[in-house]
Amino acid sequence: MKERNALLAIHLGALLFGLSGIFGKLADTAPMIITFGRGLFAVIALALFAQLVTRTRSINPNLRQLGMLALGGVLLGTHWITFFHAVQVGGVAIATLGFASFPAFTLLLEGLLFRERIRAQEVLIVGLVCLGLVLVTPSFEFASQATQGLLSAILSGLLFSLLSLLNRVSVKGLDPVKAALCQNLTIVVLLLPFSWPLLAGVKAMDWLWIALLGVFCTGLAHSLFVASLKVLKARTTAVIFALEPVYGIAFAWWLFNEEPGLRMLAGGALIIFAIALSARKGAPVETRPATANP
């Protein structure tokens, strides 16, 4: 893959990740069912990608790594459930921007868990994200759906941050596509007993949205991200992925008439700027190939 094609691939991947909230909004079913279906179709897509595209041999995970990948699957599934709950309660824009707080969590948790010194630039990033989140929600009343959606989205960001840090220590030397495959398979296995009684009630159109979510927004997007990393620097891809909330908000505005106000736009701009700033620093970037985005 040439650099130009890699840039196109990473932009397409960011667009597909940004559409996660859109398909989650279109699928009129419970967040747990959306998460189960997304994991199921992602397993199929990632398995095909691993068979058709991956040519190099990779080491198989040992028992310790399998356990940590399973834990990563639990975190990923819970992250998806809280994210889709935020989409249904607060809307795509609030859910996407709330989730986008995860780089701030990563910076703080890296300092606490790995005893890495927190620099002034990192404090600035966290401050910008916090200020952006204050501006994103119109009011901080717990009875407000916007507030509930934002809190659920922030929890989703925290869970994804924990997943990223777990992958930092658990997937070294493993093929990132196969690691993501293991994590999605864990989601399917764990949610199957709870989802099975409800699957018959899911409409055909909802299955279509879930399938698109799993195949394109997870399997294909993740594969494009991994493929582009072989050509582009990780920091370059992370800056491009700061456009995820922009894509999500733009499509929500177009499809659902979720018009963002000036306050939300200002808060979103601060959060996106903080994401780009943290990406240039390179904090949460290296862990993303082994995870799947919103």
C-alpha positions as CSV (number, residue, x, y, z in Angstrom):
1,M,0.0,0.0,0.0
2,K,1.4,3.4,-1.0
3,E,1.2,6.4,1.3
4,R,-1.6,8.0,-0.7
5,N,-3.7,4.9,-0.6
6,A,-2.9,4.5,3.1
7,L,-4.2,8.1,3.8
8,L,-7.4,7.3,1.9
9,A,-7.8,4.1,3.8
10,I,-7.4,5.8,7.2
11,H,-9.8,8.5,6.3
12,L,-12.4,5.9,5.2
13,G,-11.7,4.0,8.5
14,A,-12.3,7.2,10.5
15,L,-15.6,7.8,8.6
16,L,-16.8,4.3,9.2
17,F,-15.9,4.5,12.9
18,G,-17.8,7.8,13.0
19,L,-20.9,6.1,11.6
20,S,-21.1,3.7,14.6
21,G,-23.5,6.0,16.4
22,I,-25.6,6.4,13.3
23,F,-26.2,2.7,12.8
24,G,-26.7,2.3,16.5
25,K,-29.4,4.9,16.4
26,L,-31.1,3.3,13.3
27,A,-31.2,-0.1,14.9
28,D,-34.3,0.1,17.0
29,T,-33.5,-2.6,19.6
30,A,-31.7,-2.9,23.0
31,P,-28.1,-1.9,23.3
32,M,-27.2,-5.4,24.4
33,I,-28.6,-6.9,21.2
34,I,-26.8,-4.3,19.1
35,T,-23.6,-5.1,20.9
36,F,-24.1,-8.9,20.4
37,G,-24.9,-8.5,16.7
38,R,-22.0,-6.1,16.2
39,G,-19.6,-8.6,17.8
40,L,-21.1,-11.5,15.7
41,F,-20.7,-9.8,12.4
42,A,-17.3,-8.3,13.3
43,V,-16.1,-11.8,14.1
44,I,-17.1,-12.9,10.6
45,A,-15.5,-9.9,8.9
46,L,-12.3,-10.1,10.9
47,A,-12.0,-13.8,10.3
48,L,-12.3,-13.3,6.6
49,F,-9.8,-10.5,6.7
50,A,-7.3,-12.6,8.6
51,Q,-7.7,-15.4,6.1
52,L,-7.6,-13.4,2.9
53,V,-5.3,-10.6,3.6
54,T,-2.9,-11.5,6.5
55,R,0.1,-13.3,4.9
56,T,2.6,-13.2,7.7
57,R,2.7,-15.8,10.5
58,S,2.0,-14.5,14.0
59,I,2.5,-16.2,17.3
60,N,-0.4,-17.7,19.1
61,P,-1.4,-16.1,22.4
62,N,-0.5,-18.0,25.6
63,L,-2.9,-18.7,28.4
64,R,-2.1,-15.4,30.2
65,Q,-2.7,-13.4,27.0
66,L,-5.9,-15.3,26.2
67,G,-7.2,-14.4,29.7
68,M,-6.3,-10.8,29.2
69,L,-7.9,-10.8,25.7
70,A,-11.1,-12.2,27.3
71,L,-11.0,-9.4,29.9
72,G,-10.5,-7.0,27.0
73,G,-13.6,-8.4,25.3
74,V,-15.6,-7.8,28.5
75,L,-14.4,-4.2,28.6
76,L,-15.1,-3.7,24.9
77,G,-18.6,-5.2,25.1
78,T,-19.5,-3.0,28.1
79,H,-18.0,0.0,26.3
80,W,-20.3,-0.7,23.4
81,I,-23.4,-1.2,25.5
82,T,-22.9,2.1,27.4
83,F,-22.1,3.9,24.1
84,F,-25.3,2.7,22.4
85,H,-27.3,3.5,25.5
86,A,-25.9,7.0,25.3
87,V,-26.9,7.2,21.6
88,Q,-30.5,6.2,22.3
89,V,-30.9,8.5,25.3
90,G,-28.8,11.6,24.5
91,G,-28.4,11.4,20.7
92,V,-25.5,10.7,18.4
93,A,-23.7,14.0,18.9
94,I,-23.6,13.9,22.7
95,A,-22.7,10.2,22.7
96,T,-19.8,10.7,20.2
97,L,-18.4,13.7,22.0
98,G,-18.8,12.1,25.4
99,F,-16.9,9.0,24.3
100,A,-14.2,11.2,22.8
101,S,-13.1,12.0,26.3
102,F,-11.2,8.7,26.4
103,P,-7.7,10.2,25.6
104,A,-8.0,12.3,28.7
105,F,-8.8,9.2,30.8
106,T,-5.8,7.5,29.1
107,L,-3.4,10.2,30.0
108,L,-4.5,10.2,33.7
109,L,-4.6,6.4,34.1
110,E,-1.3,6.0,32.4
111,G,0.2,8.3,35.0
112,L,-1.5,6.4,37.9
113,L,-1.1,2.8,36.7
114,F,2.3,3.0,35.0
115,R,3.7,5.7,37.3
116,E,4.5,7.9,34.3
117,R,5.0,11.6,35.1
118,I,2.0,13.7,34.0
119,R,3.3,16.8,32.1
120,A,1.8,20.2,31.9
121,Q,0.6,19.5,28.3
122,E,-1.3,16.5,29.6
123,V,-3.0,18.6,32.3
124,L,-4.0,21.1,29.6
125,I,-5.5,18.3,27.5
126,V,-7.6,17.0,30.4
127,G,-8.7,20.5,31.2
128,L,-9.8,21.1,27.6
129,V,-11.8,17.9,27.5
130,C,-13.5,18.7,30.8
131,L,-14.4,22.2,29.6
132,G,-15.6,20.7,26.3
133,L,-17.9,18.3,28.1
134,V,-19.3,21.1,30.3
135,L,-20.2,23.0,27.1
136,V,-21.6,19.9,25.2
137,T,-24.5,19.2,27.6
138,P,-27.2,22.0,27.9
139,S,-27.9,21.3,31.6
140,F,-26.6,19.1,34.4
141,E,-29.9,17.9,35.7
142,F,-29.8,14.1,36.1
143,A,-33.4,13.9,35.0
144,S,-32.4,15.4,31.6
145,Q,-31.9,12.8,28.9
146,A,-28.9,14.8,27.5
147,T,-27.2,14.6,30.9
148,Q,-27.9,10.8,31.2
149,G,-26.6,10.3,27.7
150,L,-23.4,12.3,28.3
151,L,-22.7,10.4,31.6
152,S,-23.2,7.1,29.8
153,A,-20.9,8.2,27.0
154,I,-18.2,9.3,29.4
155,L,-18.4,5.9,31.1
156,S,-18.0,4.4,27.6
157,G,-14.9,6.5,27.1
158,L,-13.5,5.4,30.5
159,L,-14.1,1.7,29.6
160,F,-12.4,2.2,26.2
161,S,-9.4,3.9,27.9
162,L,-9.1,0.9,30.3
163,L,-9.2,-1.4,27.3
164,S,-6.5,0.5,25.5
165,L,-4.2,0.3,28.6
166,L,-5.0,-3.4,29.0
167,N,-4.0,-4.0,25.4
168,R,-0.8,-2.0,26.0
169,V,0.4,-4.8,28.2
170,S,-1.4,-7.9,26.8
171,V,-1.1,-7.9,23.0
172,K,2.6,-7.4,22.5
173,G,3.8,-9.6,19.6
174,L,0.2,-10.6,18.7
175,D,-1.4,-9.9,15.3
176,P,-3.8,-7.0,16.0
177,V,-6.6,-8.4,13.8
178,K,-6.5,-11.8,15.6
179,A,-6.4,-10.0,18.9
180,A,-9.5,-8.0,18.0
181,L,-11.1,-11.3,16.7
182,C,-10.6,-12.9,20.1
183,Q,-12.1,-9.9,21.9
184,N,-15.2,-9.8,19.7
185,L,-15.6,-13.6,20.0
186,T,-15.6,-13.1,23.8
187,I,-18.5,-10.6,23.5
188,V,-20.5,-13.0,21.4
189,V,-20.0,-15.9,23.7
190,L,-20.8,-13.9,26.9
191,L,-23.9,-12.2,25.5
192,L,-25.4,-15.1,23.7
193,P,-27.3,-16.6,26.7
194,F,-28.8,-13.2,27.5
195,S,-29.5,-12.2,23.9
196,W,-30.8,-15.5,22.5
197,P,-34.4,-15.2,24.0
198,L,-34.7,-11.7,22.4
199,L,-33.3,-12.4,18.9
200,A,-36.6,-13.5,17.4
201,G,-38.1,-10.1,18.1
202,V,-35.4,-8.2,16.2
203,K,-36.8,-6.8,12.9
204,A,-35.1,-7.6,9.6
205,M,-34.2,-3.9,9.0
206,D,-32.6,-3.7,12.5
207,W,-30.5,-6.8,11.6
208,L,-29.4,-4.9,8.4
209,W,-28.2,-1.9,10.5
210,I,-26.4,-4.2,13.0
211,A,-24.8,-6.1,10.2
212,L,-23.5,-2.9,8.6
213,L,-22.3,-1.8,12.0
214,G,-20.4,-5.1,12.6
215,V,-19.0,-5.5,9.1
216,F,-18.1,-2.0,8.0
217,C,-17.8,0.0,11.3
218,T,-15.9,-2.7,13.1
219,G,-14.4,-5.3,10.8
220,L,-13.6,-3.2,7.7
221,A,-12.7,-0.1,9.7
222,H,-10.4,-1.9,12.0
223,S,-8.7,-3.7,9.0
224,L,-8.2,-0.4,7.2
225,F,-6.7,1.0,10.3
226,V,-4.3,-1.9,10.8
227,A,-3.3,-1.9,7.1
228,S,-2.6,1.9,7.1
229,L,-0.4,1.6,10.1
230,K,2.1,-0.4,8.0
231,V,2.7,2.7,5.9
232,L,1.7,5.7,8.1
233,K,3.0,6.8,11.5
234,A,0.7,6.0,14.4
235,R,0.5,9.7,15.3
236,T,-0.6,10.6,11.8
237,T,-3.5,8.1,11.9
238,A,-4.5,9.2,15.4
239,V,-4.8,12.9,14.3
240,I,-7.0,11.7,11.4
241,F,-9.1,9.7,13.8
242,A,-9.8,12.9,15.7
243,L,-12.3,13.5,12.9
244,E,-14.6,10.7,14.1
245,P,-16.8,13.0,16.2
246,V,-17.0,15.4,13.2
247,Y,-18.3,12.7,10.9
248,G,-20.7,11.4,13.5
249,I,-22.2,14.8,14.3
250,A,-22.4,15.8,10.6
251,F,-24.4,12.6,9.7
252,A,-26.6,12.9,12.8
253,W,-27.4,16.5,11.7
254,W,-28.2,15.3,8.2
255,L,-30.2,12.2,9.0
256,F,-31.9,12.9,12.3
257,N,-32.0,16.7,12.3
258,E,-29.8,16.7,15.5
259,E,-28.7,20.2,14.9
260,P,-25.8,21.2,17.3
261,G,-26.1,24.6,19.0
262,L,-23.2,27.0,19.3
263,R,-22.4,25.8,22.8
264,M,-22.2,22.2,21.6
265,L,-20.1,23.2,18.6
266,A,-17.7,25.1,20.9
267,G,-17.4,22.1,23.3
268,G,-17.0,19.7,20.5
269,A,-14.2,21.9,19.0
270,L,-12.4,21.9,22.3
271,I,-12.6,18.1,22.7
272,I,-11.5,17.5,19.1
273,F,-8.6,19.9,19.6
274,A,-7.6,18.0,22.8
275,I,-7.8,14.7,20.9
276,A,-5.5,16.0,18.2
277,L,-3.1,17.4,20.8
278,S,-3.0,14.1,22.7
279,A,-2.4,12.2,19.4
280,R,0.6,14.4,18.6
281,K,1.9,13.5,22.0
282,G,1.3,9.8,21.1
283,A,-0.2,8.7,24.4
284,P,-3.2,6.4,23.5
285,V,-2.1,5.9,19.9
286,E,-0.1,2.8,20.0
287,T,-2.7,0.6,21.7
288,R,-5.5,1.2,19.2
289,P,-4.7,-1.4,16.5
290,A,-5.8,-4.1,18.9
291,T,-9.1,-2.5,19.8
292,A,-12.2,-1.5,18.0
293,N,-13.7,1.9,18.1
294,P,-17.2,3.1,19.1
